[in-house]
């Protein structure tokens, strides 16, 4: 699991009332100064922090907000772990925009533990598996994927699973074998048919959720499933090219272009060079972006699949 911290973000470190003196603060300042905010009863943060927290390289302000929230509740209750949407956001897994819940979701392995705090949701587990991610206790990724099956669609969960077993953000965070083992170990699983579909349809080595979306869209339109990163040996290169998706038998490649493909001169040049080399080997390259008219692309793909 590639989860070593590779950057440090300036962010508040939650502190408790008994730390006020050692930090050189007064209770009056804590209660009246706009510099300090109470996260939970008994826990505060400094809104002008000079502290640094370990974080994955891709993390930014939104990640830090979730990290601070979870850290705050962990100051009050030891033995908890981030779970559900909270864990998914901290791992950097792709959640659909429709999930707007910003509460902190925590898990406990104790059946008798209770927790009633505004903005916090408690989940109880009979068998809780915890991983350390950037010094945060989070539910293990295989267990998390099983839990997310209760709130995500098949395609949404495939995107999460492929991000977890691929190179997206901090990945790979898990293996297909570990995810299957987690599902198989459960006597009772909600939405087991959904999970079975995910296990059958998820693919390794997918670079981004956009690539997952594009492959699943192609299948949903009734086309054969394209191969993920088909190998293309170019006679004029010493290395093998791997377009995002493709039909090797037809020498047809499909590339998804994210915003960074256009905003980075280096990436733009590399894309053009790759496409030129694919074309030189007799491949046709179709390109898709978020601005693509998918109705027109459907017709284009149908044409190429029918005439090759």
C-alpha positions in Angstrom: 0.0 0.0 0.0 1.5 3.3 -1.1 0.4 5.6 1.7 3.6 7.2 2.9 3.2 11.0 3.5 5.0 12.9 0.8 4.1 16.5 1.7 3.1 18.5 4.8 0.2 20.9 4.7 -0.2 23.9 7.0 -3.4 23.0 8.9 -4.7 23.4 12.5 -3.9 20.7 15.0 -7.0 20.3 17.3 -6.3 20.9 21.0 -8.2 20.4 24.2 -8.9 22.7 27.1 -6.2 21.2 29.3 -3.7 22.3 26.7 -4.6 26.0 26.9 -2.0 26.8 29.5 1.0 25.0 27.9 0.1 26.6 24.6 0.3 30.1 26.2 -3.4 30.8 25.8 -6.0 32.1 28.1 -9.6 30.8 28.4 -10.8 34.4 27.7 -8.9 34.4 24.4 -10.2 31.0 23.6 -13.8 32.0 24.1 -13.7 35.4 22.6 -11.0 35.7 20.0 -12.1 35.0 16.3 -8.8 33.3 15.9 -10.1 30.2 17.7 -13.0 28.0 16.7 -14.6 25.2 18.8 -14.8 22.1 16.7 -16.6 20.0 19.3 -17.3 20.6 23.0 -13.8 20.7 24.6 -11.9 20.8 21.3 -10.6 23.9 19.5 -8.5 24.8 16.5 -6.3 27.9 15.7 -7.6 29.5 12.6 -4.1 31.0 11.9 -2.1 27.8 12.2 1.6 27.5 11.8 1.5 23.7 12.3 2.0 21.1 9.5 0.2 17.8 9.1 1.4 14.8 6.9 -0.7 14.5 3.7 -0.6 12.8 0.4 0.8 14.8 -2.5 -2.5 15.3 -4.2 -4.2 16.7 -1.0 -5.4 20.3 -0.7 -7.6 22.5 1.4 -10.7 20.2 1.2 -8.7 17.2 2.3 -7.2 19.2 5.2 -10.7 20.1 6.4 -11.7 16.5 6.6 -8.4 15.6 8.3 -8.9 18.3 10.9 -12.5 17.2 11.6 -11.5 13.6 12.1 -8.4 14.5 14.2 -10.7 16.6 16.4 -13.0 13.8 17.3 -10.1 11.5 17.8 -8.8 13.9 20.5 -11.9 13.1 22.5 -12.4 9.4 21.8 -9.5 7.0 21.3 -10.0 3.8 19.5 -12.1 5.2 16.7 -11.3 5.2 13.0 -12.6 7.2 10.0 -15.1 5.3 7.9 -17.6 5.7 5.1 -17.6 8.9 3.2 -15.0 10.4 5.5 -12.5 7.6 4.9 -13.1 7.7 1.2 -12.3 11.4 1.0 -9.2 11.0 3.0 -8.0 8.1 0.9 -8.7 10.2 -2.2 -11.2 7.8 -3.7 -13.7 9.3 -6.3 -17.1 9.8 -4.8 -20.0 11.1 -6.8 -20.9 14.8 -6.4 -24.4 13.9 -5.2 -22.9 12.8 -1.9 -22.9 16.2 -0.1 -22.7 14.8 3.5 -19.9 16.6 5.3 -20.3 15.0 8.7 -17.4 13.1 10.1 -18.1 9.3 10.0 -16.3 7.2 12.6 -16.2 3.5 13.4 -16.0 1.7 16.7 -15.4 -2.0 17.3 -17.0 -1.7 20.7 -20.7 -2.7 20.7 -21.3 -0.7 23.9 -19.7 2.6 22.7 -22.0 5.5 22.2 -21.4 8.9 20.7 -23.8 11.8 20.3 -22.1 14.9 18.8 -23.4 17.3 16.2 -21.6 16.7 12.9 -20.4 13.2 13.8 -21.9 9.8 12.7 -21.0 6.6 14.6 -20.9 3.2 12.9 -20.4 0.1 14.9 -18.5 -2.9 13.6 -18.3 -6.4 14.9 -14.9 -6.8 13.1 -13.2 -3.5 12.4 -10.0 -3.6 10.3 -8.0 -0.4 10.6 -5.2 1.0 8.4 -2.8 3.9 9.1 -3.0 6.5 6.4 -1.0 9.7 6.9 -1.1 9.1 10.7 -4.8 8.7 10.6 -6.7 5.5 11.6 -9.0 4.7 8.7 -11.1 1.6 8.0 -9.2 -0.7 5.6 -9.9 -0.1 2.0 -11.4 -3.6 1.2 -13.8 -3.2 4.2 -14.6 0.4 3.1 -15.5 -0.8 -0.4 -17.9 -3.3 1.1 -19.5 -0.6 3.2 -19.8 1.9 0.3 -21.9 -0.7 -1.5 -24.9 0.5 0.6 -24.8 4.0 -0.8 -23.2 3.8 -4.3 -24.4 2.5 -7.6 -22.6 -0.3 -9.4 -20.7 2.1 -11.7 -19.9 4.4 -8.9 -18.4 1.6 -6.8 -16.5 0.2 -9.8 -14.8 3.7 -10.1 -13.9 3.6 -6.4 -12.6 0.0 -6.6 -10.5 0.8 -9.7 -9.1 3.9 -8.1 -8.2 1.8 -5.0 -6.4 -1.0 -7.0 -4.9 1.4 -9.6 -2.5 4.3 -9.5 -5.1 7.1 -8.9 -3.9 9.5 -6.1 -2.3 7.4 -3.4 -2.9 4.0 -5.1 -2.7 1.2 -5.1 -4.4 1.0 -1.8 -5.6 -2.5 -2.1 -5.5 -5.5 -4.3 -8.4 -7.3 -6.1 -7.6 -10.4 -4.1 -8.0 -8.5 -0.8 -11.3 -7.0 -1.9 -12.7 -10.4 -2.9 -11.5 -11.9 0.3 -13.3 -9.3 2.3 -16.6 -9.9 0.5 -16.2 -13.7 0.8 -15.4 -13.5 4.5 -18.8 -11.9 5.3 -21.7 -14.2 6.1 -24.1 -11.3 5.6 -23.5 -8.5 3.1 -26.0 -5.9 2.1 -26.2 -5.5 -1.7 -24.1 -8.7 -2.3 -25.3 -8.8 -5.9 -24.0 -5.3 -6.5 -20.6 -6.3 -5.0 -20.5 -9.4 -7.1 -21.0 -7.3 -10.2 -18.3 -4.9 -9.1 -15.8 -7.8 -8.5 -16.6 -9.1 -12.0 -16.4 -5.9 -13.8 -13.5 -4.0 -12.1 -10.2 -3.8 -14.0 -6.7 -3.2 -12.8 -4.2 -0.5 -14.0 -6.9 2.1 -14.7 -5.3 5.5 -14.5 -8.3 7.7 -13.6 -12.0 7.7 -12.7 -12.6 9.4 -16.1 -11.1 6.3 -17.8 -13.4 4.1 -15.8 -16.4 6.3 -16.7 -15.5 6.2 -20.4 -15.1 2.4 -20.5 -18.3 1.8 -18.7 -20.1 4.3 -21.0 -18.8 2.4 -24.0 -20.2 -0.9 -22.6 -23.5 0.7 -21.7 -24.0 1.7 -25.3 -23.8 -1.9 -26.4 -20.3 -1.9 -27.7 -17.7 -4.6 -26.8 -15.6 -3.9 -23.8 -12.3 -2.2 -24.8 -9.1 -3.4 -23.3 -7.5 -1.2 -20.6 -4.0 0.0 -21.7 -3.5 -2.4 -24.6 0.2 -2.8 -25.4 1.4 -1.3 -28.7 5.0 -2.1 -29.8 6.2 0.7 -32.0 9.0 -0.1 -34.4 10.7 3.2 -34.0 10.6 3.2 -30.1 12.4 1.2 -27.5 9.4 1.1 -25.2 5.8 0.0 -25.5 2.9 2.5 -25.8 -0.3 2.0 -23.8 -3.3 4.0 -24.9 -6.1 4.4 -22.3 -8.5 2.0 -24.0 -8.4 0.1 -27.2 -9.4 -2.7 -29.5 -6.0 -4.3 -30.5 -7.5 -6.5 -33.1 -8.9 -3.4 -34.9 -5.9 -1.2 -34.1 -8.4 1.3 -32.6 -7.3 3.4 -29.6 -9.5 5.6 -27.4 -7.9 8.3 -25.2 -9.5 10.3 -22.5 -8.1 13.8 -22.2 -8.4 15.5 -18.8 -7.9 19.2 -18.2 -4.2 18.6 -17.4 -3.6 17.3 -21.0 -4.4 20.8 -22.3 -3.0 23.0 -19.5 0.4 21.4 -19.4 2.7 22.1 -22.4 4.8 19.0 -21.5 1.8 16.8 -21.3 0.4 18.2 -24.5 3.6 17.5 -26.3 3.8 14.0 -24.9 0.2 13.3 -26.0 0.9 14.4 -29.5 4.1 12.3 -29.8 2.2 9.2 -28.5 -0.6 9.7 -30.9 1.8 10.2 -33.8 3.6 7.0 -33.0 0.3 5.1 -32.7 -0.8 6.4 -36.1 2.5 5.4 -37.6 1.8 1.8 -36.5 -1.5 1.9 -38.3 -3.7 2.7 -35.3 -6.7 5.0 -35.4 -6.9 7.2 -32.3 -10.3 8.6 -31.0 -10.1 11.3 -28.3 -12.7 12.1 -25.7 -12.9 15.0 -23.2 -15.5 16.4 -20.9 -16.6 18.7 -23.7 -17.1 15.8 -26.2 -20.6 15.4 -27.7 -21.1 11.8 -26.7 -24.0 11.3 -29.2 -21.6 12.1 -32.0 -18.9 10.0 -30.4 -21.3 7.1 -30.3 -21.8 7.3 -34.0 -18.1 7.7 -34.7 -17.2 4.6 -32.6 -20.0 2.6 -34.2 -18.6 3.5 -37.6 -15.0 2.4 -36.7 -16.2 -0.8 -35.1 -18.3 -1.7 -38.1 -15.7 -0.9 -40.8 -12.6 -2.6 -39.3 
